[in-house]
Amino acid sequence: MNPPDDDGLTDLLERWADGVRLTGAQAEEIRASIVRAPRSGLDPVWWQDLMGRVNGMALQVATMPEAARAAMRQALLAPAPAR
């Protein structure tokens, strides 16, 4: 259930996520490469930078004007170009 002031943002993010999920084979390949990597874990500085960027983008999208969010929604829901 979406929060009262959501303006469809939750649905938009769910639709976007459905289109960018890894296949099971892709996820397994990544997992296996991490497990067999000689060094354990990710570089903490890289991870912190990545999470900072992701959080910043999420905050930016959540606080953008409704007109901009509607344009983004329209672009994300448009059919993908043929390859």
C-alpha positions in Angstrom: 0.0 0.0 0.0 1.3 3.4 -0.9 1.7 6.2 1.7 -0.9 9.0 1.4 1.5 11.6 -0.1 3.1 9.1 -2.5 1.8 10.6 -5.7 2.4 7.2 -7.4 6.2 7.3 -6.7 6.1 3.8 -5.2 4.4 2.4 -8.3 6.8 4.2 -10.6 9.8 2.8 -8.7 8.3 -0.7 -8.7 7.8 -0.6 -12.5 11.3 0.7 -13.0 12.7 -2.0 -10.8 10.8 -4.7 -12.7 12.5 -3.6 -15.9 16.1 -3.6 -14.5 16.2 -6.8 -12.4 19.0 -9.3 -13.1 18.1 -12.7 -14.4 18.9 -15.6 -12.1 21.9 -16.6 -14.2 23.3 -13.0 -14.1 22.8 -12.8 -10.3 24.5 -16.2 -9.8 27.4 -15.2 -12.1 28.0 -12.1 -10.0 27.6 -13.9 -6.7 30.1 -16.6 -7.8 32.6 -14.1 -9.0 32.5 -12.3 -5.6 32.7 -15.5 -3.6 35.8 -16.8 -5.5 37.5 -13.3 -5.6 40.9 -13.4 -3.8 40.0 -10.3 -1.7 36.9 -10.5 0.4 34.3 -7.8 0.3 34.0 -4.5 -1.6 36.1 -1.5 -1.1 34.3 0.4 1.7 35.1 3.8 0.2 33.6 2.8 -3.1 30.5 1.3 -1.4 30.0 4.4 0.7 30.3 6.6 -2.4 27.8 4.5 -4.4 25.3 4.4 -1.6 25.7 8.2 -1.2 24.9 8.7 -4.8 21.9 6.3 -4.8 20.5 7.9 -1.7 21.0 11.4 -3.2 19.2 10.4 -6.4 16.3 8.8 -4.4 15.9 12.0 -2.4 16.1 14.2 -5.5 13.4 12.1 -7.2 11.2 12.1 -4.1 11.3 15.9 -3.7 11.1 16.9 -7.4 8.0 18.8 -8.6 5.1 16.6 -9.7 5.4 17.8 -13.3 9.0 16.6 -13.5 8.0 13.3 -11.8 5.2 12.9 -14.4 7.6 13.5 -17.2 10.0 10.9 -15.7 7.1 8.4 -15.3 6.1 8.9 -18.9 9.7 8.3 -20.1 10.1 5.2 -18.0 6.8 3.7 -19.2 7.4 4.4 -22.8 8.2 1.3 -24.9 11.9 0.4 -25.1 13.5 1.3 -28.4 14.2 -1.7 -30.7 17.8 -3.0 -30.7 
